[in-house]
């Protein structure tokens, strides 16, 4: 019974579509009509700007952490894993959006990892940030982080259920990014640009075609 409760709690927390609600409340923007159409932070950057994307990312991280911590309190380490997984499912297919497309669960999964394997998760935050700044591709940063997280958790001695969860979560994130992988291979993936002014990053731009020879 307690596992059913933590699954329900995790899924409901994960289903909160901050990426839809914040831009709509603040700017009257429906992010589903922009870019990839999902409600993740990267698409919020396209539709509403970087400041709102950061806010959405932090809230999505928080709901993953909250789900895992509730699961831990109610049903121990296994409960935390189950609740974290449920939160990722909720973010991907939110109840509050009628089970339509949500986000790719990167931030929500990171939030669960912060509760389950904090040192590994903090290392992955550094990896994601470094790769994002270096490449300006959020997809490359997310894909690399998804591979690195379970390896780091294992190296830091995380319990087997946690390593198993992070491995499965990483594979799920890679599957969710399959269209991004295709665009990366084709050279058509959107790339962020940066302004010199803080909090004023430019929205992602599609690669420009080379001039005709």
N, C-alpha and C positions, 0 to 999 in steps of 0.2 A: 504493500500500500504506500509506504513512504517513497518508494522509487517512482511510483505513478505521480505522486505529489511533486517531486522535484523535476520530473520530466515536464509536467504541466507548467510549473513555475518558470523553468528555463525557457520553454517554448514561448510563453506569453511575454517574458522579458525580451527575448530575441525578436519578437514580432513588432515591437514598438518601432515604427518607421520614422526615426528622427530625421533621416535624409529627405523625407517628403514633407514632414510637418514644419521643420524650422525654416526652410526656404519659402514655404507657402505662407507661414505666419509673418515672416520678416519682410519678404519682398513680393509676395503674391506670385511666386514662380512655382510651376509644377515641373519638378526635375524629370519626370517620366516622359516629358515632351522634348527633352534635350539629350544630346550625346547618345550614350548606350541605353538610356531609358531606365536604368536601375537607380536605386535609392542609396547607393554607397557614397562615401565621401569624395571619391575621385570625380564622380558625375556631378555632385553638388558643386565642386569647384568650377566645372564647366558652366553650370546654370546660374549659380549665385555668388561665386567668388570664393577666394581662399579662406577668408575668416570664417565663413559659415561651414566650409568643408572641415576645418580644424575642429570647430564646435561639434559637428556631427561625428567625426572620428572619435573624439573624446567620449561622447555619449554612447557610441556603439561599443567602445572598449569597456565602459562602465557597466553596460548591461551584461556583457559576457562575464566580467568579474563578479557581478552581483549574483548571477545564476550559479556560477561555480561555488561561490562562498555559501549560498543557501544550500546547495547540494551537499557541501562538506559538513555543514552544521546539522543537517537532518539525517544524512545517510553515509557519512564518512567519505573516504577518498573515491570510492566507486560512485557514490552519489554525486560528487563534484564533477567527475568525468561525464556522467550521464546528463547532468544538468547543463554543463558546458556544451555538449553535443546538441542538446535540444535547443539551446539558444542560437547556435549556428544554423540549425534547420529553420528556426523561426525567422531569423534574419533573411535567409534565402527565400523562404516562402511564407511571408508574414500573414498571420490571421487577419490583421487589421487592414490588409490590402486584398482580402478575399483570396488568399493563397496565390496571388499573382507574383510576378517577378519582383524580388526585393534586391538585396545587394549580394556581394560575393563572399561575405562573412570573414573578411580578413581582419578587420578591427575587432569584431565580436570574438573571433577565435583567439586573437591576441589577448583580449580581456580575460578570457577563461585561462589562458596560459599564465598570465600574471598572477592569478590566484593559485594555480597548480604547480608551476615551475618558475617562480619569479626571476631568478638569476638568468635562466636561459631566455626568458621573455625580454628582459632588459637588454641582453646582448643582441637579440633580434631587432629591437627598436633601433639600436645603433646601426645594425647592418642595413635595415630598411632605409633609414635616414641618409646614410652615406651613399647607398646606391641610387636613391632618388635624386639627390643633389648632383651626383656624378653623371647620371644618364638622362635624368628628367623624364624617365618612364616609370610611372607608378606600377605598371604590370611587372616589369623586370624586378623591381624591389620586392613586390609581393610574392612572386614566384620563387625567388631566391630565398626569401625569409621562410617560406613554407617548407622548403627542403632543410634549411638550417635549424629550424626550431626543434624538431624531434631529435636530431643529432646532438644538439647542445644539451637538451634535457637529459638524454642518455649519458652524455659525458659528465654531467654534473650529478649523476646518481639518482635521478627521478625514479619513482616506483614504476614497475612495469605497466600498470593500467594507465598511468599518465603518459608514458612514452607511446603506448599503443594508441591512445586518444589523439595525441599530437601528430602521430604518423598518419592516422586516418584523416584527421582534419586537414593536414597539409596536402594529402592526395585530393581531397574534395576541393580545396581552393585551386589546385592546379586544373582540375576538371572544369571548375567554374570559369577559369581564365582561358579556356581552349580557343575562343575566338580571338583573344588578345595574342595568343601564341601564333596563330595563323597570320595576323596582321604584322607581328614582329618579323616573321619569316619573309613576308612580302614587302616589308619596309613601309607599311602604311599605318603603323600604330601612331596614335596621337601622342604628342610629346609636350610636356609643360615648358613654359618659358618663365624667366624670373625678372622681376623689376628690381631696380636698386632701392626702391622704397620698401620698408618693412610692411608686411601684411598686404602687399599689393602685387602678388604674383599674377602673371598672366594666365589665362585659361589655356587648356591644352590646344595645341595646333596640329593639324594634319601635316605630314611631310609635303613639301613643295616638289612638284614635278621638275626635273632638270630642264633647262632651256633647250629648245630644238637645236640640233647641230646643223 
